[in-house]
């Protein structure tokens, strides 16, 4: 989550895309990610806490400032070996919709 937010703040959607979960990347392009986040300028963020939902799913509590407004939101990260294959032996990635839904 930290790297996803870091690159959102830098407006580097190419690198931000790398930190998305595998299932989301399998169904969406880097351009689609940029389109979703382009009008939202992340000015500041803090990871406040984490809630382990399952062995492969964690909800991350965030305090973020977007377009001049502070909000406390929750984003989700998932661990996947392959798209649609959650696994403790996989790679953690952010579900971008879990973050962007607070601004839709």
Biopython code that builds the backbone (N, CA, C, O; Angstrom):
import numpy as np
from Bio.PDB.StructureBuilder import StructureBuilder

atoms = [
    (1, "UNK", "N", (0.826, -1.195, 0.000)),
    (1, "UNK", "CA", (0.000, 0.000, 0.000)),
    (1, "UNK", "C", (0.870, 1.259, 0.000)),
    (1, "UNK", "O", (0.578, 2.229, -0.699)),
    (2, "UNK", "N", (1.933, 1.228, 0.788)),
    (2, "UNK", "CA", (2.780, 2.418, 0.894)),
    (2, "UNK", "C", (3.336, 2.835, -0.467)),
    (2, "UNK", "O", (3.324, 4.020, -0.798)),
    (3, "UNK", "N", (3.821, 1.886, -1.254)),
    (3, "UNK", "CA", (4.400, 2.210, -2.553)),
    (3, "UNK", "C", (3.318, 2.669, -3.537)),
    (3, "UNK", "O", (3.555, 3.578, -4.332)),
    (4, "UNK", "N", (2.155, 2.059, -3.491)),
    (4, "UNK", "CA", (1.020, 2.471, -4.319)),
    (4, "UNK", "C", (0.705, 3.940, -4.056)),
    (4, "UNK", "O", (0.545, 4.724, -4.992)),
    (5, "UNK", "N", (0.618, 4.309, -2.777)),
    (5, "UNK", "CA", (0.317, 5.685, -2.396)),
    (5, "UNK", "C", (1.465, 6.632, -2.752)),
    (5, "UNK", "O", (1.235, 7.758, -3.194)),
    (6, "UNK", "N", (2.683, 6.175, -2.559)),
    (6, "UNK", "CA", (3.861, 6.992, -2.893)),
    (6, "UNK", "C", (3.825, 7.402, -4.370)),
    (6, "UNK", "O", (4.060, 8.564, -4.703)),
    (7, "UNK", "N", (3.530, 6.436, -5.250)),
    (7, "UNK", "CA", (3.522, 6.737, -6.678)),
    (7, "UNK", "C", (2.262, 7.470, -7.107)),
    (7, "UNK", "O", (2.286, 8.198, -8.100)),
    (8, "UNK", "N", (1.168, 7.296, -6.387)),
    (8, "UNK", "CA", (-0.022, 8.111, -6.652)),
    (8, "UNK", "C", (0.328, 9.576, -6.357)),
    (8, "UNK", "O", (0.007, 10.465, -7.146)),
    (9, "UNK", "N", (0.978, 9.816, -5.237)),
    (9, "UNK", "CA", (1.364, 11.178, -4.858)),
    (9, "UNK", "C", (2.294, 11.797, -5.903)),
    (9, "UNK", "O", (2.213, 12.993, -6.183)),
    (10, "UNK", "N", (3.172, 10.980, -6.474)),
    (10, "UNK", "CA", (4.091, 11.456, -7.511)),
    (10, "UNK", "C", (3.432, 11.496, -8.891)),
    (10, "UNK", "O", (4.030, 11.978, -9.853)),
    (11, "UNK", "N", (2.191, 10.985, -8.988)),
    (11, "UNK", "CA", (1.425, 10.918, -10.231)),
    (11, "UNK", "C", (2.123, 10.043, -11.273)),
    (11, "UNK", "O", (2.053, 10.298, -12.475)),
    (12, "UNK", "N", (2.796, 9.009, -10.777)),
    (12, "UNK", "CA", (3.467, 8.059, -11.642)),
    (12, "UNK", "C", (2.579, 6.819, -11.739)),
    (12, "UNK", "O", (2.743, 5.859, -10.986)),
    (13, "UNK", "N", (1.639, 6.861, -12.678)),
    (13, "UNK", "CA", (0.647, 5.799, -12.785)),
    (13, "UNK", "C", (1.253, 4.485, -13.277)),
    (13, "UNK", "O", (0.729, 3.410, -12.983)),
    (14, "UNK", "N", (2.336, 4.566, -14.013)),
    (14, "UNK", "CA", (3.017, 3.350, -14.471)),
    (14, "UNK", "C", (3.535, 2.547, -13.282)),
    (14, "UNK", "O", (3.317, 1.339, -13.198)),
    (15, "UNK", "N", (4.220, 3.224, -12.367)),
    (15, "UNK", "CA", (4.740, 2.521, -11.189)),
    (15, "UNK", "C", (3.614, 2.170, -10.222)),
    (15, "UNK", "O", (3.658, 1.122, -9.577)),
    (16, "UNK", "N", (2.624, 3.022, -10.117)),
    (16, "UNK", "CA", (1.467, 2.753, -9.261)),
    (16, "UNK", "C", (0.778, 1.448, -9.688)),
    (16, "UNK", "O", (0.343, 0.657, -8.851)),
    (17, "UNK", "N", (0.692, 1.248, -10.998)),
    (17, "UNK", "CA", (0.059, 0.059, -11.571)),
    (17, "UNK", "C", (0.762, -1.218, -11.115)),
    (17, "UNK", "O", (0.113, -2.240, -10.894)),
    (18, "UNK", "N", (2.082, -1.161, -10.974)),
    (18, "UNK", "CA", (2.856, -2.330, -10.540)),
    (18, "UNK", "C", (2.425, -2.840, -9.170)),
    (18, "UNK", "O", (2.578, -4.024, -8.868)),
    (19, "UNK", "N", (1.885, -1.945, -8.339)),
    (19, "UNK", "CA", (1.514, -2.308, -6.975)),
    (19, "UNK", "C", (0.038, -2.670, -6.836)),
    (19, "UNK", "O", (-0.461, -2.853, -5.725)),
    (20, "UNK", "N", (-0.652, -2.771, -7.961)),
    (20, "UNK", "CA", (-2.045, -3.244, -7.936)),
    (20, "UNK", "C", (-2.046, -4.772, -7.838)),
    (20, "UNK", "O", (-1.088, -5.433, -8.238)),
    (21, "UNK", "N", (-3.130, -5.313, -7.304)),
    (21, "UNK", "CA", (-3.231, -6.761, -7.191)),
    (21, "UNK", "C", (-3.264, -7.414, -8.573)),
    (21, "UNK", "O", (-3.701, -6.802, -9.548)),
    (22, "UNK", "N", (-2.803, -8.652, -8.646)),
    (22, "UNK", "CA", (-2.683, -9.357, -9.918)),
    (22, "UNK", "C", (-4.018, -9.522, -10.641)),
    (22, "UNK", "O", (-4.076, -9.389, -11.864)),
    (23, "UNK", "N", (-5.075, -9.805, -9.911)),
    (23, "UNK", "CA", (-6.388, -9.979, -10.546)),
    (23, "UNK", "C", (-6.832, -8.688, -11.220)),
    (23, "UNK", "O", (-7.341, -8.719, -12.340)),
    (24, "UNK", "N", (-6.649, -7.568, -10.558)),
    (24, "UNK", "CA", (-7.058, -6.285, -11.152)),
    (24, "UNK", "C", (-6.225, -5.993, -12.401)),
    (24, "UNK", "O", (-6.762, -5.563, -13.421)),
    (25, "UNK", "N", (-4.914, -6.228, -12.319)),
    (25, "UNK", "CA", (-4.043, -5.978, -13.481)),
    (25, "UNK", "C", (-4.388, -6.881, -14.658)),
    (25, "UNK", "O", (-4.214, -6.490, -15.812)),
    (26, "UNK", "N", (-4.875, -8.082, -14.377)),
    (26, "UNK", "CA", (-5.232, -9.012, -15.449)),
    (26, "UNK", "C", (-6.439, -8.516, -16.244)),
    (26, "UNK", "O", (-6.647, -8.929, -17.385)),
    (27, "UNK", "N", (-7.222, -7.641, -15.648)),
    (27, "UNK", "CA", (-8.458, -7.182, -16.281)),
    (27, "UNK", "C", (-8.463, -5.702, -16.655)),
    (27, "UNK", "O", (-9.421, -5.224, -17.263)),
    (28, "UNK", "N", (-7.412, -4.978, -16.303)),
    (28, "UNK", "CA", (-7.378, -3.538, -16.535)),
    (28, "UNK", "C", (-5.986, -3.096, -16.970)),
    (28, "UNK", "O", (-4.981, -3.713, -16.618)),
    (29, "UNK", "N", (-5.952, -2.029, -17.734)),
    (29, "UNK", "CA", (-4.680, -1.499, -18.228)),
    (29, "UNK", "C", (-4.166, -0.386, -17.323)),
    (29, "UNK", "O", (-4.874, 0.131, -16.458)),
    (30, "UNK", "N", (-2.931, -0.047, -17.553)),
    (30, "UNK", "CA", (-2.324, 1.081, -16.855)),
    (30, "UNK", "C", (-3.083, 2.366, -17.186)),
    (30, "UNK", "O", (-3.250, 3.226, -16.321)),
    (31, "UNK", "N", (-3.538, 2.499, -18.416)),
    (31, "UNK", "CA", (-4.309, 3.670, -18.832)),
    (31, "UNK", "C", (-5.625, 3.791, -18.081)),
    (31, "UNK", "O", (-6.062, 4.894, -17.752)),
    (32, "UNK", "N", (-6.255, 2.656, -17.810)),
    (32, "UNK", "CA", (-7.506, 2.680, -17.048)),
    (32, "UNK", "C", (-7.257, 3.137, -15.616)),
    (32, "UNK", "O", (-8.065, 3.868, -15.042)),
    (33, "UNK", "N", (-6.137, 2.704, -15.041)),
    (33, "UNK", "CA", (-5.782, 3.147, -13.693)),
    (33, "UNK", "C", (-5.561, 4.662, -13.692)),
    (33, "UNK", "O", (-6.059, 5.367, -12.815)),
    (34, "UNK", "N", (-4.818, 5.148, -14.671)),
    (34, "UNK", "CA", (-4.554, 6.582, -14.767)),
    (34, "UNK", "C", (-5.853, 7.366, -14.908)),
    (34, "UNK", "O", (-6.010, 8.426, -14.303)),
    (35, "UNK", "N", (-6.769, 6.854, -15.696)),
    (35, "UNK", "CA", (-8.060, 7.536, -15.887)),
    (35, "UNK", "C", (-8.844, 7.611, -14.577)),
    (35, "UNK", "O", (-9.481, 8.624, -14.288)),
    (36, "UNK", "N", (-8.796, 6.545, -13.790)),
    (36, "UNK", "CA", (-9.508, 6.524, -12.504)),
    (36, "UNK", "C", (-8.944, 7.537, -11.515)),
    (36, "UNK", "O", (-9.696, 8.188, -10.790)),
    (37, "UNK", "N", (-7.612, 7.670, -11.487)),
    (37, "UNK", "CA", (-6.957, 8.475, -10.459)),
    (37, "UNK", "C", (-6.483, 9.854, -10.939)),
    (37, "UNK", "O", (-6.018, 10.662, -10.135)),
    (38, "UNK", "N", (-6.596, 10.119, -12.217)),
    (38, "UNK", "CA", (-6.026, 11.331, -12.791)),
    (38, "UNK", "C", (-6.535, 12.632, -12.159)),
    (38, "UNK", "O", (-5.750, 13.557, -11.949)),
    (39, "UNK", "N", (-7.809, 12.715, -11.860)),
    (39, "UNK", "CA", (-8.375, 13.956, -11.308)),
    (39, "UNK", "C", (-8.224, 14.053, -9.792)),
    (39, "UNK", "O", (-8.598, 15.058, -9.187)),
    (40, "UNK", "N", (-7.682, 13.020, -9.194)),
    (40, "UNK", "CA", (-7.508, 12.995, -7.745)),
    (40, "UNK", "C", (-6.036, 13.205, -7.412)),
    (40, "UNK", "O", (-5.206, 12.333, -7.668)),
    (41, "UNK", "N", (-5.719, 14.350, -6.848)),
    (41, "UNK", "CA", (-4.340, 14.688, -6.515)),
    (41, "UNK", "C", (-4.086, 14.342, -5.053)),
    (41, "UNK", "O", (-4.607, 14.990, -4.145)),
    (42, "UNK", "N", (-3.278, 13.312, -4.844)),
    (42, "UNK", "CA", (-2.912, 12.911, -3.486)),
    (42, "UNK", "C", (-1.819, 13.841, -2.985)),
    (42, "UNK", "O", (-0.720, 13.878, -3.539)),
    (43, "UNK", "N", (-2.128, 14.589, -1.934)),
    (43, "UNK", "CA", (-1.182, 15.558, -1.388)),
    (43, "UNK", "C", (-0.419, 15.014, -0.188)),
    (43, "UNK", "O", (0.737, 15.377, 0.031)),
    (44, "UNK", "N", (-1.054, 14.155, 0.583)),
    (44, "UNK", "CA", (-0.402, 13.599, 1.767)),
    (44, "UNK", "C", (-1.122, 12.316, 2.164)),
    (44, "UNK", "O", (-2.299, 12.132, 1.853)),
    (45, "UNK", "N", (-0.402, 11.429, 2.856)),
    (45, "UNK", "CA", (-1.027, 10.197, 3.339)),
    (45, "UNK", "C", (-0.288, 9.675, 4.553)),
    (45, "UNK", "O", (0.896, 9.943, 4.761)),
    (46, "UNK", "N", (-1.027, 8.923, 5.343)),
    (46, "UNK", "CA", (-0.458, 8.225, 6.490)),
    (46, "UNK", "C", (-1.175, 6.893, 6.631)),
    (46, "UNK", "O", (-2.403, 6.830, 6.582)),
    (47, "UNK", "N", (-0.411, 5.844, 6.805)),
    (47, "UNK", "CA", (-1.004, 4.535, 7.107)),
    (47, "UNK", "C", (-1.214, 4.502, 8.606)),
    (47, "UNK", "O", (-0.259, 4.555, 9.381)),
    (48, "UNK", "N", (-2.480, 4.414, 9.010)),
    (48, "UNK", "CA", (-2.855, 4.523, 10.418)),
    (48, "UNK", "C", (-2.885, 3.157, 11.099)),
    (48, "UNK", "O", (-2.544, 3.037, 12.276)),
    (49, "UNK", "N", (-3.289, 2.137, 10.363)),
    (49, "UNK", "CA", (-3.374, 0.806, 10.956)),
    (49, "UNK", "C", (-3.739, -0.234, 9.919)),
    (49, "UNK", "O", (-4.003, 0.084, 8.759)),
    (50, "UNK", "N", (-3.751, -1.483, 10.358)),
    (50, "UNK", "CA", (-4.089, -2.605, 9.488)),
    (50, "UNK", "C", (-4.994, -3.573, 10.220)),
    (50, "UNK", "O", (-4.861, -3.777, 11.426)),
    (51, "UNK", "N", (-5.917, -4.166, 9.479)),
    (51, "UNK", "CA", (-6.805, -5.187, 10.022)),
    (51, "UNK", "C", (-6.706, -6.404, 9.127)),
    (51, "UNK", "O", (-7.153, -6.382, 7.980)),
    (52, "UNK", "N", (-6.114, -7.472, 9.658)),
    (52, "UNK", "CA", (-5.978, -8.704, 8.881)),
    (52, "UNK", "C", (-7.356, -9.370, 8.790)),
    (52, "UNK", "O", (-7.917, -9.797, 9.800)),
    (53, "UNK", "N", (-7.890, -9.453, 7.572)),
    (53, "UNK", "CA", (-9.207, -10.037, 7.340)),
    (53, "UNK", "C", (-9.088, -11.557, 7.212)),
    (53, "UNK", "O", (-9.847, -12.309, 7.822)),
    (54, "UNK", "N", (-8.126, -11.986, 6.411)),
    (54, "UNK", "CA", (-7.793, -13.403, 6.249)),
    (54, "UNK", "C", (-6.273, -13.484, 6.106)),
    (54, "UNK", "O", (-5.589, -12.464, 6.195)),
    (55, "UNK", "N", (-5.750, -14.663, 5.890)),
    (55, "UNK", "CA", (-4.303, -14.811, 5.697)),
    (55, "UNK", "C", (-3.818, -14.124, 4.427)),
    (55, "UNK", "O", (-2.630, -13.832, 4.289)),
    (56, "UNK", "N", (-4.743, -13.865, 3.496)),
    (56, "UNK", "CA", (-4.354, -13.269, 2.217)),
    (56, "UNK", "C", (-5.045, -11.930, 1.937)),
    (56, "UNK", "O", (-4.946, -11.402, 0.829)),
    (57, "UNK", "N", (-5.733, -11.391, 2.919)),
    (57, "UNK", "CA", (-6.462, -10.130, 2.749)),
    (57, "UNK", "C", (-6.265, -9.250, 3.975)),
    (57, "UNK", "O", (-6.464, -9.695, 5.106)),
    (58, "UNK", "N", (-5.873, -8.004, 3.748)),
    (58, "UNK", "CA", (-5.694, -7.045, 4.835)),
    (58, "UNK", "C", (-6.347, -5.722, 4.450)),
    (58, "UNK", "O", (-6.155, -5.230, 3.338)),
    (59, "UNK", "N", (-7.109, -5.153, 5.361)),
    (59, "UNK", "CA", (-7.654, -3.817, 5.179)),
    (59, "UNK", "C", (-6.712, -2.831, 5.851)),
    (59, "UNK", "O", (-6.299, -3.029, 6.994)),
    (60, "UNK", "N", (-6.377, -1.770, 5.130)),
    (60, "UNK", "CA", (-5.419, -0.780, 5.607)),
    (60, "UNK", "C", (-6.152, 0.528, 5.887)),
    (60, "UNK", "O", (-6.799, 1.096, 5.007)),
    (61, "UNK", "N", (-6.040, 0.989, 7.120)),
    (61, "UNK", "CA", (-6.649, 2.265, 7.525)),
    (61, "UNK", "C", (-5.723, 3.395, 7.086)),
    (61, "UNK", "O", (-4.530, 3.381, 7.392)),
    (62, "UNK", "N", (-6.272, 4.367, 6.372)),
    (62, "UNK", "CA", (-5.480, 5.456, 5.824)),
    (62, "UNK", "C", (-6.050, 6.811, 6.202)),
    (62, "UNK", "O", (-7.265, 6.984, 6.298)),
    (63, "UNK", "N", (-5.174, 7.752, 6.410)),
    (63, "UNK", "CA", (-5.544, 9.156, 6.517)),
    (63, "UNK", "C", (-4.895, 9.817, 5.312)),
    (63, "UNK", "O", (-3.669, 9.859, 5.208)),
    (64, "UNK", "N", (-5.716, 10.336, 4.400)),
    (64, "UNK", "CA", (-5.160, 10.901, 3.172)),
    (64, "UNK", "C", (-5.742, 12.287, 2.899)),
    (64, "UNK", "O", (-6.850, 12.619, 3.320)),
    (65, "UNK", "N", (-4.960, 13.069, 2.187)),
    (65, "UNK", "CA", (-5.404, 14.383, 1.744)),
    (65, "UNK", "C", (-5.422, 14.369, 0.221)),
    (65, "UNK", "O", (-4.381, 14.265, -0.429)),
    (66, "UNK", "N", (-6.623, 14.475, -0.333)),
    (66, "UNK", "CA", (-6.813, 14.453, -1.776)),
    (66, "UNK", "C", (-7.549, 15.720, -2.189)),
    (66, "UNK", "O", (-8.589, 16.060, -1.626)),
    (67, "UNK", "N", (-6.998, 16.407, -3.173)),
    (67, "UNK", "CA", (-7.601, 17.650, -3.676)),
    (67, "UNK", "C", (-7.935, 18.615, -2.543)),
    (67, "UNK", "O", (-8.981, 19.263, -2.562)),
    (68, "UNK", "N", (-7.046, 18.708, -1.560)),
    (68, "UNK", "CA", (-7.201, 19.656, -0.461)),
    (68, "UNK", "C", (-8.091, 19.214, 0.685)),
    (68, "UNK", "O", (-8.297, 19.970, 1.635)),
    (69, "UNK", "N", (-8.621, 18.003, 0.611)),
    (69, "UNK", "CA", (-9.546, 17.504, 1.641)),
    (69, "UNK", "C", (-8.989, 16.264, 2.330)),
    (69, "UNK", "O", (-8.615, 15.292, 1.672)),
    (70, "UNK", "N", (-8.937, 16.306, 3.666)),
    (70, "UNK", "CA", (-8.521, 15.130, 4.443)),
    (70, "UNK", "C", (-9.685, 14.167, 4.600)),
    (70, "UNK", "O", (-10.825, 14.583, 4.806)),
    (71, "UNK", "N", (-9.388, 12.878, 4.501)),
    (71, "UNK", "CA", (-10.374, 11.822, 4.755)),
    (71, "UNK", "C", (-9.676, 10.645, 5.406)),
    (71, "UNK", "O", (-8.497, 10.384, 5.166)),
    (72, "UNK", "N", (-10.425, 9.944, 6.230)),
    (72, "UNK", "CA", (-9.985, 8.657, 6.760)),
    (72, "UNK", "C", (-10.709, 7.598, 5.958)),
    (72, "UNK", "O", (-11.939, 7.546, 5.950)),
    (73, "UNK", "N", (-9.951, 6.761, 5.289)),
    (73, "UNK", "CA", (-10.536, 5.739, 4.432)),
    (73, "UNK", "C", (-9.881, 4.396, 4.719)),
    (73, "UNK", "O", (-8.963, 4.287, 5.531)),
    (74, "UNK", "N", (-10.382, 3.379, 4.029)),
    (74, "UNK", "CA", (-9.834, 2.035, 4.150)),
    (74, "UNK", "C", (-9.554, 1.511, 2.750)),
    (74, "UNK", "O", (-10.399, 1.620, 1.862)),
    (75, "UNK", "N", (-8.380, 0.948, 2.554)),
    (75, "UNK", "CA", (-8.034, 0.296, 1.303)),
    (75, "UNK", "C", (-7.714, -1.165, 1.575)),
    (75, "UNK", "O", (-7.401, -1.542, 2.704)),
    (76, "UNK", "N", (-7.795, -1.977, 0.544)),
    (76, "UNK", "CA", (-7.578, -3.419, 0.720)),
    (76, "UNK", "C", (-6.386, -3.890, -0.088)),
    (76, "UNK", "O", (-6.206, -3.505, -1.243)),
    (77, "UNK", "N", (-5.572, -4.731, 0.536)),
    (77, "UNK", "CA", (-4.480, -5.403, -0.162)),
    (77, "UNK", "C", (-4.726, -6.908, -0.095)),
    (77, "UNK", "O", (-5.226, -7.435, 0.899)),
    (78, "UNK", "N", (-4.358, -7.581, -1.186)),
    (78, "UNK", "CA", (-4.559, -9.025, -1.287)),
    (78, "UNK", "C", (-3.271, -9.689, -1.736)),
    (78, "UNK", "O", (-2.489, -9.106, -2.487)),
    (79, "UNK", "N", (-3.060, -10.894, -1.280)),
    (79, "UNK", "CA", (-1.875, -11.661, -1.632)),
    (79, "UNK", "C", (-2.294, -12.732, -2.641)),
    (79, "UNK", "O", (-3.132, -13.584, -2.349)),
    (80, "UNK", "N", (-1.690, -12.672, -3.841)),
    (80, "UNK", "CA", (-2.075, -13.603, -4.909)),
    (80, "UNK", "C", (-0.834, -14.181, -5.584)),
    (80, "UNK", "O", (0.161, -13.490, -5.803)),
    (81, "UNK", "N", (-0.924, -15.457, -5.902)),
    (81, "UNK", "CA", (0.138, -16.122, -6.655)),
    (81, "UNK", "C", (-0.038, -15.819, -8.142)),
    (81, "UNK", "O", (0.925, -15.568, -8.867)),
    (82, "UNK", "N", (-1.301, -15.853, -8.570)),
    (82, "UNK", "CA", (-1.704, -15.553, -9.947)),
    (82, "UNK", "C", (-3.046, -14.843, -9.869)),
    (82, "UNK", "O", (-3.669, -14.830, -8.808)),
    (83, "UNK", "N", (-3.509, -14.248, -10.976)),
    (83, "UNK", "CA", (-4.856, -13.679, -10.949)),
    (83, "UNK", "C", (-5.881, -14.737, -10.510)),
    (83, "UNK", "O", (-5.866, -15.872, -10.986)),
    (84, "UNK", "N", (-6.742, -14.348, -9.619)),
    (84, "UNK", "CA", (-7.806, -15.205, -9.072)),
    (84, "UNK", "C", (-7.281, -16.372, -8.242)),
    (84, "UNK", "O", (-8.021, -17.317, -7.966)),
    (85, "UNK", "N", (-6.007, -16.315, -7.842)),
    (85, "UNK", "CA", (-5.402, -17.393, -7.048)),
    (85, "UNK", "C", (-4.776, -16.820, -5.775)),
    (85, "UNK", "O", (-3.560, -16.641, -5.709)),
    (86, "UNK", "N", (-5.606, -16.532, -4.760)),
    (86, "UNK", "CA", (-5.044, -16.051, -3.489)),
    (86, "UNK", "C", (-4.114, -17.104, -2.901)),
    (86, "UNK", "O", (-4.390, -18.302, -2.965)),
    (87, "UNK", "N", (-3.014, -16.640, -2.328)),
    (87, "UNK", "CA", (-2.050, -17.567, -1.751)),
    (87, "UNK", "C", (-1.141, -16.828, -0.784)),
    (87, "UNK", "O", (-0.705, -15.708, -1.054)),
    (88, "UNK", "N", (-0.863, -17.459, 0.333)),
    (88, "UNK", "CA", (0.080, -16.884, 1.297)),
    (88, "UNK", "C", (1.481, -16.759, 0.689)),
    (88, "UNK", "O", (2.297, -15.959, 1.148)),
    (89, "UNK", "N", (1.747, -17.554, -0.341)),
    (89, "UNK", "CA", (3.055, -17.552, -0.998)),
    (89, "UNK", "C", (3.108, -16.577, -2.179)),
    (89, "UNK", "O", (4.074, -16.562, -2.942)),
    (90, "UNK", "N", (2.066, -15.774, -2.315)),
    (90, "UNK", "CA", (1.989, -14.863, -3.451)),
    (90, "UNK", "C", (2.609, -13.509, -3.178)),
    (90, "UNK", "O", (3.460, -13.355, -2.302)),
    (91, "UNK", "N", (2.167, -12.542, -3.943)),
    (91, "UNK", "CA", (2.645, -11.167, -3.869)),
    (91, "UNK", "C", (1.474, -10.278, -3.453)),
    (91, "UNK", "O", (0.366, -10.404, -3.974)),
    (92, "UNK", "N", (1.738, -9.381, -2.507)),
    (92, "UNK", "CA", (0.704, -8.457, -2.050)),
    (92, "UNK", "C", (0.491, -7.355, -3.072)),
    (92, "UNK", "O", (1.445, -6.844, -3.659)),
    (93, "UNK", "N", (-0.773, -6.992, -3.281)),
    (93, "UNK", "CA", (-1.106, -5.911, -4.197)),
    (93, "UNK", "C", (-2.362, -5.196, -3.739)),
    (93, "UNK", "O", (-3.205, -5.773, -3.052)),
    (94, "UNK", "N", (-2.479, -3.933, -4.126)),
    (94, "UNK", "CA", (-3.615, -3.093, -3.744)),
    (94, "UNK", "C", (-4.773, -3.306, -4.709)),
    (94, "UNK", "O", (-4.577, -3.380, -5.922)),
    (95, "UNK", "N", (-5.969, -3.403, -4.167)),
    (95, "UNK", "CA", (-7.163, -3.331, -4.995)),
    (95, "UNK", "C", (-7.482, -1.841, -5.143)),
    (95, "UNK", "O", (-7.964, -1.223, -4.193)),
    (96, "UNK", "N", (-7.219, -1.249, -6.326)),
    (96, "UNK", "CA", (-7.388, 0.198, -6.468)),
    (96, "UNK", "C", (-8.814, 0.669, -6.272)),
    (96, "UNK", "O", (-9.032, 1.800, -5.838)),
    (97, "UNK", "N", (-9.788, -0.169, -6.580)),
    (97, "UNK", "CA", (-11.189, 0.227, -6.388)),
    (97, "UNK", "C", (-11.494, 0.411, -4.917)),
    (97, "UNK", "O", (-12.331, 1.241, -4.562)),
    (98, "UNK", "N", (-10.835, -0.344, -4.052)),
    (98, "UNK", "CA", (-11.067, -0.192, -2.616)),
    (98, "UNK", "C", (-10.643, 1.182, -2.127)),
    (98, "UNK", "O", (-11.138, 1.656, -1.104)),
    (99, "UNK", "N", (-9.736, 1.824, -2.842)),
    (99, "UNK", "CA", (-9.278, 3.173, -2.481)),
    (99, "UNK", "C", (-10.128, 4.234, -3.182)),
    (99, "UNK", "O", (-10.576, 5.193, -2.554)),
    (100, "UNK", "N", (-10.344, 4.055, -4.473)),
    (100, "UNK", "CA", (-11.028, 5.061, -5.286)),
    (100, "UNK", "C", (-12.529, 5.150, -4.981)),
    (100, "UNK", "O", (-13.147, 6.185, -5.231)),
    (101, "UNK", "N", (-13.114, 4.082, -4.448)),
    (101, "UNK", "CA", (-14.564, 4.080, -4.193)),
    (101, "UNK", "C", (-14.975, 5.209, -3.241)),
    (101, "UNK", "O", (-16.134, 5.626, -3.241)),
    (102, "UNK", "N", (-14.061, 5.690, -2.457)),
    (102, "UNK", "CA", (-14.362, 6.766, -1.514)),
    (102, "UNK", "C", (-14.503, 8.104, -2.225)),
    (102, "UNK", "O", (-14.881, 9.099, -1.606)),
    (103, "UNK", "N", (-14.202, 8.138, -3.517)),
    (103, "UNK", "CA", (-14.260, 9.378, -4.294)),
    (103, "UNK", "C", (-15.164, 9.260, -5.512)),
    (103, "UNK", "O", (-15.169, 10.149, -6.364)),
    (104, "UNK", "N", (-15.913, 8.199, -5.604)),
    (104, "UNK", "CA", (-16.801, 7.999, -6.766)),
    (104, "UNK", "C", (-18.197, 8.508, -6.434)),
    (104, "UNK", "O", (-19.096, 8.435, -7.271)),
]
sb = StructureBuilder()
sb.init_structure("model")
sb.init_model(0)
sb.init_chain("A")
sb.init_seg("    ")
for serial, (resi, resn, name, xyz) in enumerate(atoms, 1):
    if name == "N":
        sb.init_residue(resn, " ", resi, " ")
    sb.init_atom(name, np.array(xyz, "f"), 0.0, 1.0, " ", f" {name:<3s}", serial, name[0])
structure = sb.get_structure()
